[in-house]
Amino acid sequence: MQMPPMRQPTGLQLGQAARVVSRAFDDALEQAGGSLPVWLILLNLKIGRPGTQRELAQAVGLREATLTHHLNALDKRGLISRQRDPDNRRIHVVTLTEAGEAAFLEMRDAAMAFDERLNDGLTDVERALLADLLTRLASNAGGGPGAGTPPWAGLAEG
């Protein structure tokens, strides 16, 4: 009896694909003057999610100390503003500046162009199936329901 050919484990295939895509996405954001952490910070500020540094760190998936490092750099570049919360002086409220809005739009355009390139040749049905499969894989891996839903879902203009 002949054994079926061995197939590469899904997790390994997905990990390899994720590394390739991640590197290419990082390159696209770098050409637009950013990086993945910077993009995620500006994106979360743009969509109005977190207002405090602690909430922002949780939304972006960074430790507060690492976020502070990025915020200091963004502040120096004039992309964000940090103000003390008048109700609680220990809390900083982070907002985008006009320059931050412009940087966000440039990185958003780069991210959208990358997404178009990445999905070249895929039909809408295939893209929807891929999104569903990735969400299910993330859930199966222990990410819980909605683990694959990005914070920018539906953000095309703004």
C-alpha positions as CSV (number, residue, x, y, z in Angstrom):
1,M,0.0,0.0,0.0
2,Q,1.3,3.4,-1.0
3,M,1.4,6.2,1.5
4,P,0.0,9.5,0.5
5,P,2.6,12.2,-0.1
6,M,3.5,14.3,2.9
7,R,2.1,17.8,2.9
8,Q,3.8,20.7,4.6
9,P,2.1,21.5,7.9
10,T,-0.3,24.5,7.6
11,G,1.3,26.3,10.5
12,L,4.7,26.1,8.8
13,Q,3.3,27.2,5.5
14,L,1.5,30.1,7.1
15,G,4.5,31.1,9.1
16,Q,6.7,31.2,6.0
17,A,4.2,33.1,4.1
18,A,3.7,35.6,7.0
19,R,7.4,36.3,7.1
20,V,7.7,37.0,3.4
21,V,4.5,39.2,3.4
22,S,5.6,41.0,6.7
23,R,9.0,41.9,5.2
24,A,7.5,43.2,2.1
25,F,4.9,45.2,4.0
26,D,7.6,46.7,6.3
27,D,9.5,47.7,3.1
28,A,6.4,49.4,1.7
29,L,5.8,51.3,4.9
30,E,9.5,52.3,5.2
31,Q,9.3,53.8,1.7
32,A,6.4,55.9,3.0
33,G,8.5,57.1,6.0
34,G,7.2,54.7,8.6
35,S,7.3,51.2,10.1
36,L,4.7,48.7,11.2
37,P,4.7,50.1,14.8
38,V,4.4,53.7,13.6
39,W,1.6,52.7,11.2
40,L,-0.3,50.9,13.9
41,I,0.1,53.8,16.3
42,L,-1.1,56.4,13.8
43,L,-3.8,54.1,12.6
44,N,-5.2,53.5,16.1
45,L,-5.0,57.3,16.8
46,K,-6.8,58.0,13.5
47,I,-9.7,55.7,14.0
48,G,-10.1,57.2,17.5
49,R,-9.7,54.0,19.5
50,P,-7.4,54.6,22.5
51,G,-6.9,58.0,24.0
52,T,-4.4,57.2,26.7
53,Q,-0.9,55.8,26.3
54,R,-1.8,52.6,28.2
55,E,-4.9,52.0,26.0
56,L,-2.8,52.7,22.9
57,A,-0.1,50.2,24.0
58,Q,-2.8,47.6,24.4
59,A,-4.4,48.3,21.1
60,V,-1.1,48.3,19.2
61,G,0.3,45.2,21.1
62,L,3.4,46.9,22.5
63,R,4.7,47.2,26.0
64,E,4.2,50.6,27.5
65,A,8.0,51.2,27.6
66,T,8.3,50.3,23.9
67,L,5.3,52.5,23.0
68,T,6.9,55.4,24.9
69,H,10.0,55.0,22.8
70,H,8.0,55.2,19.6
71,L,5.8,58.1,20.9
72,N,9.0,60.1,21.8
73,A,10.2,59.7,18.3
74,L,6.8,60.6,16.8
75,D,6.6,63.6,19.1
76,K,10.1,64.8,17.9
77,R,8.9,64.4,14.3
78,G,5.8,66.5,15.1
79,L,3.4,63.7,14.2
80,I,1.7,63.5,17.6
81,S,0.8,65.6,20.6
82,R,0.7,64.4,24.2
83,Q,-1.4,66.4,26.7
84,R,-2.1,65.6,30.3
85,D,-5.7,64.6,31.0
86,P,-7.3,67.5,32.9
87,D,-9.3,65.0,35.0
88,N,-6.3,62.8,35.8
89,R,-2.9,64.5,35.5
90,R,-1.1,61.2,35.6
91,I,-2.5,60.2,32.2
92,H,-1.3,61.5,28.8
93,V,-3.8,61.8,26.0
94,V,-2.2,61.2,22.6
95,T,-3.5,62.8,19.4
96,L,-2.4,63.2,15.8
97,T,-1.1,66.6,14.7
98,E,-1.6,67.9,11.2
99,A,1.7,66.5,10.2
100,G,0.6,63.2,11.8
101,E,-2.5,63.2,9.7
102,A,-0.4,63.7,6.6
103,A,2.0,60.9,7.6
104,F,-1.0,58.6,8.3
105,L,-2.5,59.3,4.8
106,E,0.9,58.6,3.2
107,M,1.3,55.3,5.0
108,R,-2.4,54.4,4.4
109,D,-1.8,54.9,0.7
110,A,1.3,52.7,0.8
111,A,-0.6,50.0,2.8
112,M,-3.5,50.1,0.3
113,A,-1.2,49.9,-2.7
114,F,0.6,47.0,-1.0
115,D,-2.7,45.3,-0.4
116,E,-3.7,45.7,-4.0
117,R,-0.3,44.2,-5.1
118,L,-0.6,41.4,-2.6
119,N,-4.1,40.5,-3.8
120,D,-3.3,40.7,-7.5
121,G,-5.1,38.0,-9.4
122,L,-7.4,37.0,-6.5
123,T,-11.2,37.2,-7.0
124,D,-13.4,38.8,-4.4
125,V,-14.7,35.3,-3.6
126,E,-11.1,34.1,-3.0
127,R,-10.3,37.1,-0.9
128,A,-13.4,36.6,1.3
129,L,-12.5,32.9,1.6
130,L,-8.9,33.7,2.5
131,A,-10.1,36.2,5.2
132,D,-12.5,33.6,6.6
133,L,-9.8,30.9,6.6
134,L,-7.2,33.1,8.3
135,T,-9.8,34.1,11.0
136,R,-10.6,30.5,11.6
137,L,-6.9,29.5,11.8
138,A,-6.3,32.3,14.3
139,S,-9.3,31.2,16.4
140,N,-8.1,27.5,16.2
141,A,-4.7,28.6,17.4
142,G,-6.2,30.0,20.5
143,G,-6.8,33.6,19.5
144,G,-10.5,33.5,20.2
145,P,-13.4,34.7,18.1
146,G,-12.5,37.7,15.9
147,A,-8.8,37.2,16.4
148,G,-8.1,37.9,12.7
149,T,-10.2,41.0,12.5
150,P,-7.9,44.0,12.0
151,P,-8.5,47.4,13.6
152,W,-8.5,49.0,10.1
153,A,-11.3,46.9,8.8
154,G,-13.3,49.1,6.5
155,L,-10.9,52.0,6.6
156,A,-10.4,53.0,3.0
157,E,-11.0,56.8,3.2
158,G,-10.4,59.2,5.9
